[in-house]
């Protein structure tokens, strides 16, 4: 159910190294661009598993037969942190329909929090390929909750959960709540530890803040 693209040497590891590097993270433009490039790599790798059909293309000198996607996937992301990675995927799946899920952590005074879903904007995903991206997979709760909510828009044929850095706890949470026949998890790196505040260690920090600036907790 899990495919770790970071296990093989490629430029993906270079981009993830820069995303993790505290000295480079201060450049939010570069951080967003690296997230976007990681999204492009994920899109390319996932495209190898999709269905294709043969099409005749007329050139200025004749006709060429080429394989093209049989149907476009639905790209979904969790706002706001997932936007740069989402745009990277959209660069490659450029005609795809899109879904957006607004979710956030509602903090309590005792330091605990609950995941809240505000709204979902989505096309019909019935029998579609769904690619759901979020740069960090910590506890897995927000990813699973977003997935369960988006099922109100139809049951996809297969869902690709994509994340740059995942924690083993988050992976196991998805495995527990989502059938392996319905989904797969694609990651760029896997870290073992979570802090008491559910941040991945070593991770890379708060992807949303690094991409778009700090926020007020509420």
C-alpha positions as CSV (number, residue, x, y, z in Angstrom):
1,X,0.0,0.0,0.0
2,X,3.0,2.3,0.5
3,X,5.4,3.6,-2.2
4,X,8.4,5.5,-0.9
5,X,9.9,7.4,-3.8
6,X,12.7,8.7,-1.7
7,X,14.3,5.2,-1.5
8,X,15.7,5.7,-5.0
9,X,18.3,8.3,-5.9
10,X,16.7,11.1,-7.8
11,X,16.3,14.9,-7.8
12,X,13.3,14.3,-5.5
13,X,15.7,13.8,-2.6
14,X,17.6,17.0,-3.4
15,X,14.3,19.0,-3.3
16,X,13.2,17.4,0.0
17,X,16.7,18.1,1.5
18,X,16.1,21.8,0.6
19,X,12.6,21.7,2.1
20,X,14.0,20.4,5.3
21,X,17.0,22.8,5.5
22,X,16.3,25.5,8.1
23,X,18.7,27.9,6.3
24,X,16.9,27.5,3.0
25,X,13.4,27.6,4.5
26,X,13.6,31.3,5.2
27,X,13.1,31.9,1.4
28,X,9.4,31.2,1.2
29,X,9.4,31.5,-2.6
30,X,12.0,28.8,-2.9
31,X,10.1,26.7,-0.4
32,X,6.9,26.9,-2.4
33,X,8.8,26.2,-5.7
34,X,10.4,23.1,-4.2
35,X,7.0,21.9,-3.0
36,X,5.7,22.5,-6.5
37,X,8.6,20.5,-8.1
38,X,8.0,17.6,-5.7
39,X,4.3,17.7,-6.8
40,X,5.4,17.5,-10.4
41,X,7.5,14.4,-9.7
42,X,4.7,12.7,-7.9
43,X,2.4,13.4,-10.8
44,X,4.9,12.0,-13.3
45,X,5.4,8.8,-11.2
46,X,1.7,8.2,-10.6
47,X,1.0,8.8,-14.3
48,X,2.9,5.6,-15.0
49,X,0.2,3.6,-13.2
50,X,-2.8,5.1,-15.0
51,X,-4.7,3.7,-18.0
52,X,-3.9,4.9,-21.5
53,X,-5.5,4.6,-24.9
54,X,-4.0,5.0,-28.4
55,X,-4.7,8.1,-30.4
56,X,-3.8,9.0,-33.9
57,X,-2.2,12.5,-34.1
58,X,-1.9,14.2,-37.5
59,X,1.5,15.9,-38.0
60,X,2.6,18.1,-40.8
61,X,4.1,15.0,-42.5
62,X,1.7,12.2,-41.6
63,X,0.0,10.4,-38.8
64,X,1.6,9.2,-35.5
65,X,0.0,6.8,-33.0
66,X,0.6,7.9,-29.4
67,X,-0.6,6.7,-26.0
68,X,-2.5,9.3,-24.0
69,X,-4.4,9.2,-20.7
70,X,-7.7,7.4,-20.9
71,X,-9.3,9.7,-18.4
72,X,-8.0,12.6,-16.3
73,X,-7.7,12.2,-12.5
74,X,-9.3,14.4,-9.9
75,X,-6.7,16.4,-8.0
76,X,-7.6,17.2,-4.3
77,X,-5.7,19.0,-1.6
78,X,-6.1,20.1,2.0
79,X,-5.9,23.9,2.4
80,X,-3.7,25.8,2.9
81,X,-0.4,23.8,3.2
82,X,-1.2,21.6,0.2
83,X,-1.5,24.3,-2.4
84,X,2.1,24.4,-3.7
85,X,2.3,20.7,-4.1
86,X,-1.2,20.7,-5.7
87,X,-0.1,23.3,-8.2
88,X,2.9,21.1,-9.1
89,X,0.6,18.2,-9.9
90,X,-1.7,20.5,-11.9
91,X,1.3,21.5,-14.0
92,X,1.4,17.9,-15.3
93,X,-2.3,16.9,-15.1
94,X,-3.1,20.3,-16.6
95,X,-6.7,19.4,-17.7
96,X,-7.7,17.7,-14.4
97,X,-10.7,18.8,-12.3
98,X,-9.9,19.9,-8.8
99,X,-11.2,19.5,-5.3
100,X,-10.3,21.6,-2.2
101,X,-10.8,20.7,1.4
102,X,-10.7,23.3,4.1
103,X,-9.5,21.7,7.4
104,X,-7.7,23.0,10.5
105,X,-6.7,22.0,14.0
106,X,-9.0,23.4,16.6
107,X,-6.8,23.8,19.7
108,X,-8.0,23.4,23.3
109,X,-6.5,25.1,26.4
110,X,-5.0,21.8,27.6
111,X,-2.9,21.6,24.4
112,X,-5.0,19.0,22.6
113,X,-6.7,19.6,19.3
114,X,-9.4,18.2,17.0
115,X,-9.4,18.2,13.2
116,X,-12.3,20.3,11.9
117,X,-13.6,20.3,8.3
118,X,-15.0,23.7,7.2
119,X,-16.1,22.9,3.6
120,X,-15.4,20.9,0.5
121,X,-15.5,22.0,-3.1
122,X,-15.4,19.0,-5.4
123,X,-16.7,17.6,-8.7
124,X,-18.3,14.2,-8.9
125,X,-15.5,11.7,-8.2
126,X,-17.5,8.5,-8.8
127,X,-15.3,5.9,-10.4
128,X,-12.5,8.4,-10.9
129,X,-8.9,8.3,-10.0
130,X,-8.5,10.6,-7.0
131,X,-5.1,12.1,-6.0
132,X,-5.3,13.6,-2.5
133,X,-2.2,15.6,-1.5
134,X,-1.0,17.1,1.8
135,X,2.7,17.8,2.3
136,X,2.9,16.3,5.8
137,X,1.3,13.1,7.1
138,X,1.6,13.2,10.9
139,X,-1.1,11.4,12.8
140,X,-3.1,10.7,9.6
141,X,-6.3,12.0,11.2
142,X,-6.7,15.0,8.8
143,X,-6.0,13.0,5.7
144,X,-8.5,10.3,6.7
145,X,-11.1,12.8,7.7
146,X,-10.7,14.7,4.4
147,X,-11.0,11.4,2.5
148,X,-14.1,10.4,4.4
149,X,-15.7,13.7,3.7
150,X,-14.9,13.8,0.0
151,X,-16.6,10.4,-0.3
152,X,-19.9,12.3,-0.1
153,X,-19.0,13.4,-3.7
154,X,-18.8,9.8,-4.9
155,X,-16.7,6.7,-4.5
156,X,-13.4,6.9,-6.5
157,X,-12.0,3.9,-8.3
158,X,-8.7,4.4,-6.5
159,X,-7.2,7.0,-4.3
160,X,-3.5,8.0,-4.2
161,X,-2.6,9.6,-0.9
162,X,0.5,11.7,-1.6
163,X,2.7,13.4,1.0
164,X,6.2,14.7,1.0
165,X,7.1,13.6,4.6
166,X,5.1,11.0,6.4
167,X,5.3,9.6,10.0
168,X,5.0,5.8,10.5
169,X,2.0,6.5,12.8
170,X,0.2,8.4,10.1
171,X,0.8,5.6,7.6
172,X,-0.6,3.0,10.0
173,X,-3.6,5.2,10.7
174,X,-4.5,5.3,7.0
175,X,-3.9,1.6,6.7
176,X,-6.3,1.0,9.6
177,X,-9.1,3.2,8.2
178,X,-8.8,2.8,4.5
179,X,-8.9,-0.4,2.5
180,X,-5.7,-1.3,0.7
181,X,-7.9,-2.3,-2.3
182,X,-9.2,1.3,-2.5
183,X,-6.0,3.3,-2.0
184,X,-2.3,3.6,-1.9
185,X,0.1,5.9,-0.1
186,X,2.9,7.7,-1.9
187,X,5.6,9.4,0.1
188,X,8.9,11.2,-0.4
189,X,10.3,10.3,3.0
190,X,9.3,8.5,6.2
191,X,10.2,9.7,9.7
192,X,9.6,7.8,12.9
193,X,8.9,10.3,15.6
194,X,6.0,12.7,16.5
195,X,6.2,15.4,19.1
196,X,3.5,15.8,21.8
197,X,2.0,18.5,19.5
198,X,1.9,16.0,16.6
199,X,4.8,17.5,14.6
200,X,7.0,15.1,12.7
201,X,10.6,14.8,13.8
202,X,12.9,15.6,12.1
203,X,10.2,16.6,9.5
204,X,10.5,20.1,8.2
205,X,8.3,22.2,10.4
206,X,4.9,23.7,9.6
207,X,4.6,23.6,5.8
208,X,1.7,26.0,5.6
209,X,3.6,28.7,7.6
210,X,6.8,28.2,5.7
211,X,4.9,28.6,2.4
212,X,2.5,31.4,3.3
213,X,3.6,33.0,6.6
214,X,2.6,32.4,10.3
215,X,-1.0,32.2,11.4
216,X,-3.0,32.8,14.6
217,X,-4.0,29.6,16.4
218,X,-7.7,29.4,17.3
